[in-house]
Structure formats: C-alpha cells, structure tokens
Amino acid sequence: MFAIPGQSPVTLTPAAVDQIARLMSRENAAGFRIGVKKGGCAGMEYTMEVAQEAGPMDIVVEDGPARVLIAPMAQMFLLGTEIDYETGLLESGFKFRNPNVTEACGCGESIKFKDMPEAG
C-alpha cells in the first residue's frame, strides 16, 4: 500500500529477529503484527500482537525466522523504522527508531508523527 518497491518498510535488528521468532514459536503464530493507534500523552502509540494469519492488506516483512505484519493504517507511519529489542536491568522491550517521529512523551510509550502534507 505505502511500501517503496524493492525496499523493506521496516528493518529488524538481530535481537528483534530473535525475540519475534521466539514469540511466534511460543504462540504458534504466523507473524507479529505492528500498528499504531491514537492514545498516550503525545497522541499515538505503537501496537504489537502475535497474529495467526496475515491480513489481505498487511505488508509482510520476513527476516530469517521472524515475520512482521504491518497493519494497513500504520504503513505510512512506519516507513524507514528500525525495530530493536533491548534488554536492560529494569526493563526489556521492543524499541522503534522511527525517522517520522517528531515528539515522544517522557515515558517513551507514545509518539507524535510529522504532519503529512495535504493533497492540493
């Protein structure tokens, strides 16, 4: 839908590939769906869930054993994003390095995207 031919809309670090593959295996899932929704103090939040099948409009990104499904409404917001999985002393989780984000709240859970140009 919003993909650039010949380019993956998102890239995965080796740590993200390993964690997504683990989640898929544990849940016997066909993929790991990522999306965005309204919410949080900055206006938008990422969503993540294991998926039993790809939707008809999902963009599918495969990297080794990991399969990421990008929900249709999230595709334009995720172009150029690197997805990582970080393990720390107090918390572990997926990190999105997204060039389209202009602001993030202090806790890092919600984001704001660049304004999209109006068609005119």
C-alpha positions as CSV (number, residue, x, y, z in Angstrom):
1,M,0.0,0.0,0.0
2,F,2.6,2.6,1.1
3,A,5.7,0.5,0.5
4,I,8.5,1.6,-1.8
5,P,9.1,-1.2,-4.4
6,G,12.3,-3.1,-3.7
7,Q,12.7,-1.7,-0.1
8,S,11.5,-3.1,3.2
9,P,9.4,-0.5,5.0
10,V,11.0,-1.6,8.3
11,T,14.3,-3.2,9.3
12,L,14.9,-5.6,12.2
13,T,18.0,-5.8,14.4
14,P,19.3,-9.4,15.2
15,A,17.9,-9.0,18.7
16,A,14.4,-8.1,17.3
17,V,14.6,-11.1,14.9
18,D,15.4,-13.5,17.8
19,Q,12.6,-12.1,20.1
20,I,9.9,-12.1,17.3
21,A,10.9,-15.6,16.3
22,R,10.6,-16.7,20.0
23,L,7.2,-15.2,20.3
24,M,6.0,-16.7,17.1
25,S,7.2,-20.1,18.1
26,R,5.7,-19.9,21.6
27,E,2.3,-18.8,20.3
28,N,2.5,-21.0,17.1
29,A,1.8,-17.7,15.2
30,A,2.1,-16.8,11.5
31,G,3.6,-13.4,12.4
32,F,4.0,-10.5,14.6
33,R,1.6,-7.6,13.7
34,I,2.7,-4.0,14.4
35,G,0.5,-0.9,14.1
36,V,-0.3,2.5,15.5
37,K,-3.4,3.8,17.4
38,K,-4.5,7.1,18.9
39,G,-3.5,7.4,22.6
40,G,-1.0,8.4,25.1
41,C,0.2,11.9,26.0
42,A,1.9,12.5,22.7
43,G,-1.1,11.4,20.6
44,M,-0.2,8.0,19.1
45,E,1.0,4.6,20.4
46,Y,2.6,1.6,18.7
47,T,0.6,-1.7,18.9
48,M,2.1,-5.2,18.8
49,E,0.4,-8.6,18.8
50,V,1.0,-12.1,17.6
51,A,-1.1,-12.9,14.5
52,Q,-2.4,-16.2,13.3
53,E,-2.5,-15.0,9.7
54,A,-1.6,-12.0,7.6
55,G,-4.4,-9.7,6.7
56,P,-5.2,-9.0,3.0
57,M,-3.7,-5.5,3.2
58,D,-0.8,-6.2,5.6
59,I,2.7,-5.6,4.3
60,V,4.8,-8.7,5.2
61,V,8.4,-8.3,6.2
62,E,10.4,-11.5,6.6
63,D,13.9,-11.6,8.2
64,G,15.1,-15.1,8.8
65,P,12.6,-16.9,11.1
66,A,10.9,-13.6,12.0
67,R,7.8,-12.4,10.1
68,V,6.4,-8.9,10.8
69,L,3.0,-7.9,9.5
70,I,2.4,-4.2,9.2
71,A,-1.2,-3.2,9.6
72,P,-2.6,-1.0,6.7
73,M,-3.2,2.1,8.8
74,A,0.4,2.0,10.2
75,Q,2.2,1.6,6.9
76,M,2.8,5.3,6.1
77,F,3.9,6.0,9.7
78,L,6.5,3.2,9.9
79,L,8.4,3.7,6.6
80,G,12.1,3.7,7.5
81,T,11.7,2.4,11.0
82,E,14.3,0.1,12.7
83,I,12.8,-2.2,15.2
84,D,15.1,-3.4,18.0
85,Y,14.7,-5.5,21.2
86,E,16.6,-4.2,24.2
87,T,17.2,-6.0,27.5
88,G,18.0,-3.8,30.5
89,L,18.4,-4.2,34.2
90,L,14.9,-2.8,34.9
91,E,13.0,-3.4,31.7
92,S,13.1,-5.2,28.4
93,G,11.1,-4.5,25.2
94,F,10.9,-3.5,21.6
95,K,12.3,-0.1,20.6
96,F,11.2,1.7,17.5
97,R,13.7,4.0,15.9
98,N,11.4,5.9,13.6
99,P,12.5,8.8,11.5
100,N,8.9,10.0,11.2
101,V,8.5,10.7,14.9
102,T,8.8,14.4,15.9
103,E,8.0,14.0,19.6
104,A,7.8,11.4,22.3
105,C,6.4,11.6,25.8
106,G,8.8,11.3,28.8
107,C,8.0,7.6,29.4
108,G,8.6,6.8,25.8
109,E,5.3,5.0,25.3
110,S,3.6,7.5,23.0
111,I,4.7,9.4,20.0
112,K,3.8,12.2,17.6
113,F,4.5,12.0,13.8
114,K,5.5,14.6,11.3
115,D,2.5,16.3,9.8
116,M,1.7,14.8,6.4
117,P,1.4,17.3,3.5
118,E,-2.1,18.0,2.4
119,A,-3.1,16.9,-1.1
120,G,-3.8,20.0,-3.1
